[in-house]
Amino acid sequence: MINIQRLSEHIEQLSLIGRTADGGINRFSYTDDEKRANELVAQYMEAAGLTVRYDVVGNLIGSQTGTEDLPVILLGSHIDTVPDGGRFDGSLGVLTAIEVIHSLKEQGIDLRHPVKVIAFKDEEGTRFGFGMIGSRAIAGTLSTTDLLRMDEDGVTIEQAIANDGLERRPLSSAKLDNVKCYVEVHIEQGKVLERSDAAVGNVTGIAGPLWLKFQLIGLAEHAGATPMNQRQDALVGASLVIAEVEKMAKKYHSSVATVGKLIVKPNGVNVIPGEVEWTVDIRDIDEDKRNLLENDIKQYAETVAKERQLHLHVTELQRVEPVQCDENIQNAINESIQEIGENVVSLPSGAGHDAMQFKQNFPVGMIFVRSKDGISHNPKEFTAEEDIEKAAKVLYKTIVKLDR
């Protein structure tokens, strides 16, 4: 059914492009390495019988016609990486989709629906601090204002597109309509499947990240000359709130909340901290639960600020809607998992994926593959060949079911 040797060779060959000294990969959008990677993947697509083209933002699209005039089934993921990233994140989804189409062709199976396999441009957002450029374009939500975002060298996305030699066309030309569904294979990047002794899993939804910046302002004073009962210590206040964030998130079970960035001012050994800023990343596939947790944290911060005579400012940095995976696609994935002799494990995705951009456009589904030790975004990222083969078989069976 699946030529796992061919798929493994493709994974290895692609991983050599942008390889770093410690075995990681640096493959960022609109760079020479990414262009070479796209050219290699385009060869795999053509060998699988797909017709290859690039759209206005540089999405690499391999297309196959169907036997009937029906909506398109979309497959794919991304091939860009984070700095010093792993070989499976994103790339596995693109290469597995190509392998499935290649295998169907070799077995003489013609699909009723047309199929497009897409290597989406810049999912990670490493270069411009703005991710999912390609999937936003496909969804029709990428704006000309978005293209003005710059990298560290002052190059805008718009300039990078021009430098890449892509044909100048309206952004609207990238939007895909008449789509039946989108299915993506991706490594889990966590430990749920490993702890469940499962090679593959069905994704129930994708958690939407809500990013907040908290700022507490007190009074910076001499650490020796100010009595303990006369202080407006912003760091102590922040510490109380940060500790409570973890406790509150545990109450909601499916929610996670992370304080990932902390700035203390003036940051002196003998100075009482007068100002503290920190970020809170809240995620859940249930938007109502996420909003309740957000309100709990804000209210507690307000209470601490009032009790300690501190000034609180809260800024919203990002609010992305969670995405529920389509029930029919989940059913097809679950049946396919059972057919290859695996137990069904359903789990949410805490990480963001290109699939979440299509919430308002068409149904989506995702198949997760086990990650060793849950490690990702790291040169040590690893998924076993036998697990990859099982994921490819599940995708193969799922596409055939959805094609009916």
Stockholm file with secondary structure:
# STOCKHOLM 1.0

chainA/1-404         MINIQRLSEHIEQLSLIGRTADGGINRFSYTDDEKRANELVAQYMEAAGLTVRYDVVGNLIGSQTGTEDLPVILLGSHIDTVPDGGRFDGSLGVLTAIEVIHSLKEQGIDLRHPVKVIAFKDEEGTRFGFGMIGSRAIAGTLSTTDLLRMDEDGVTIEQAIANDGLERRPLSSAKLDNVKCYVEVHIEQGKVLERSDAAVGNVTGIAGPLWLKFQLIGLAEHAGATPMNQRQDALVGASLVIAEVEKMAKKYHSSVATVGKLIVKPNGVNVIPGEVEWTVDIRDIDEDKRNLLENDIKQYAETVAKERQLHLHVTELQRVEPVQCDENIQNAINESIQEIGENVVSLPSGAGHDAMQFKQNFPVGMIFVRSKDGISHNPKEFTAEEDIEKAAKVLYKTIVKLDR
#=GR chainA/1-404 SS CCCHHHHHHHHHHHHTTTBCTTSCBCCCTTSHHHHHHHHHHHHHHHHTTCEEEECTTCCEEEEECCSSSCCEEEEEEECCCCTTBCSSTTHHHHHHHHHHHHHHHHTTCCCSSCEEEEEESCSSCTTTSCCCHHHHHHHTCCCTTGGGCBCTTSCBHHHHHHHTTCCCCCGGGGCCCSEEEEEEEEECCSSHHHHTTCSEEEEEEECEEEEEEEEEECCCCBTTTSCGGGCCCHHHHHHHHHHHHHHHHHHTSSCEEECCCEEEESCCTTBCCCEEEEEEEEEESSHHHHHHHHHHHHHHHHHHHHHTTCEEEEEEEEECCCEECCHHHHHHHHHHHHHTTCCCCEEEECSCCGGGGGTTTSCEEEEEECCGGGCCSSTTCCCCHHHHHHHHHHHHHHHHHHHC
#=GC SS_cons         CCCHHHHHHHHHHHHTTTBCTTSCBCCCTTSHHHHHHHHHHHHHHHHTTCEEEECTTCCEEEEECCSSSCCEEEEEEECCCCTTBCSSTTHHHHHHHHHHHHHHHHTTCCCSSCEEEEEESCSSCTTTSCCCHHHHHHHTCCCTTGGGCBCTTSCBHHHHHHHTTCCCCCGGGGCCCSEEEEEEEEECCSSHHHHTTCSEEEEEEECEEEEEEEEEECCCCBTTTSCGGGCCCHHHHHHHHHHHHHHHHHHTSSCEEECCCEEEESCCTTBCCCEEEEEEEEEESSHHHHHHHHHHHHHHHHHHHHHTTCEEEEEEEEECCCEECCHHHHHHHHHHHHHTTCCCCEEEECSCCGGGGGTTTSCEEEEEECCGGGCCSSTTCCCCHHHHHHHHHHHHHHHHHHHC
//
